[in-house]
C-alpha cells in the first residue's frame, strides 16, 4: 500500500506506549529530542524541488500532486538517527512566506517554526506507514543499513501556515527514539 491513512487522532493501536508518547508530543519535537541527547544534530539529506505525494498535495492546497520544495533530514541524538523528517512547501510560496526555508542547511526547521510568532500550527495527524509507503522507503534508504527497521513505521504530520504560505512537515519515528532517556533538564 503506497498511501497512508492520516487520522487527526492517534490511531496507534499496536504502537508501544513510549512511542505513542513521542508521537503525541504537542510542543517542539526538536526541543524534546535535544532534552534526550547530549549531542543533537540535523543531518540534511537534501533540499530540492520534487513531486509531492498525493495526500500531501491535498494537505497543502494543490489540486493534484505537483512540484514542490522538498527537504528531508535525519534528526540525530548522540549520532543515532531517531526521526526521519520530510517537509514540502508549494513552489508558489514566497520568501516572505517562509524567509529562512531556503537557507536552513543543517539547522532545525522546528526551532525556526516554533520561534516565529507569525507561524500557525494545525492539528497533528497520525499514520502507520507500511513497508511500501514512499516515506518509509526513504527513511530506510537514509539509514543505509544503520539499523534494522520494522515493517510498520509510525509517523505524524502537521501543516504550518505563515502569511499566505503553507508548509507540511511529516516526522517518521524510528525505533531508536524509544531508547532515548532524558539527559538535559
Secondary structure as the mmCIF struct_conf table of DSSP 4:
data_model
#
loop_
_struct_conf.conf_type_id
_struct_conf.id
_struct_conf.beg_label_comp_id
_struct_conf.beg_label_asym_id
_struct_conf.beg_label_seq_id
_struct_conf.end_label_comp_id
_struct_conf.end_label_asym_id
_struct_conf.end_label_seq_id
STRN STRN1 UNK A 7 UNK A 7
BEND BEND1 UNK A 8 UNK A 9
TURN_TY1_P TURN_TY1_P1 UNK A 13 UNK A 14
BEND BEND2 UNK A 15 UNK A 15
HELX_RH_AL_P HELX_RH_AL_P1 UNK A 17 UNK A 23
TURN_TY1_P TURN_TY1_P2 UNK A 24 UNK A 24
BEND BEND3 UNK A 27 UNK A 27
HELX_RH_AL_P HELX_RH_AL_P2 UNK A 29 UNK A 35
TURN_TY1_P TURN_TY1_P3 UNK A 36 UNK A 36
BEND BEND4 UNK A 38 UNK A 39
STRN STRN2 UNK A 40 UNK A 51
HELX_LH_PP_P HELX_LH_PP_P1 UNK A 52 UNK A 53
HELX_RH_AL_P HELX_RH_AL_P3 UNK A 54 UNK A 59
TURN_TY1_P TURN_TY1_P4 UNK A 60 UNK A 61
BEND BEND5 UNK A 63 UNK A 64
STRN STRN3 UNK A 67 UNK A 77
TURN_TY1_P TURN_TY1_P5 UNK A 78 UNK A 79
STRN STRN4 UNK A 80 UNK A 90
TURN_TY1_P TURN_TY1_P6 UNK A 91 UNK A 92
TURN_TY1_P TURN_TY1_P7 UNK A 95 UNK A 97
BEND BEND6 UNK A 98 UNK A 98
TURN_TY1_P TURN_TY1_P8 UNK A 99 UNK A 100
HELX_RH_3T_P HELX_RH_3T_P1 UNK A 101 UNK A 103
TURN_TY1_P TURN_TY1_P9 UNK A 105 UNK A 106
BEND BEND7 UNK A 107 UNK A 107
HELX_RH_AL_P HELX_RH_AL_P4 UNK A 109 UNK A 114
TURN_TY1_P TURN_TY1_P10 UNK A 115 UNK A 115
TURN_TY1_P TURN_TY1_P11 UNK A 117 UNK A 118
STRN STRN5 UNK A 120 UNK A 121
STRN STRN6 UNK A 125 UNK A 129
HELX_LH_PP_P HELX_LH_PP_P2 UNK A 130 UNK A 130
TURN_TY1_P TURN_TY1_P12 UNK A 131 UNK A 132
BEND BEND8 UNK A 133 UNK A 133
HELX_RH_AL_P HELX_RH_AL_P5 UNK A 134 UNK A 143
TURN_TY1_P TURN_TY1_P13 UNK A 144 UNK A 145
BEND BEND9 UNK A 146 UNK A 147
BEND BEND10 UNK A 151 UNK A 151
STRN STRN7 UNK A 153 UNK A 162
TURN_TY1_P TURN_TY1_P14 UNK A 163 UNK A 164
STRN STRN8 UNK A 165 UNK A 173
HELX_LH_PP_P HELX_LH_PP_P3 UNK A 174 UNK A 174
HELX_RH_3T_P HELX_RH_3T_P2 UNK A 175 UNK A 179
#
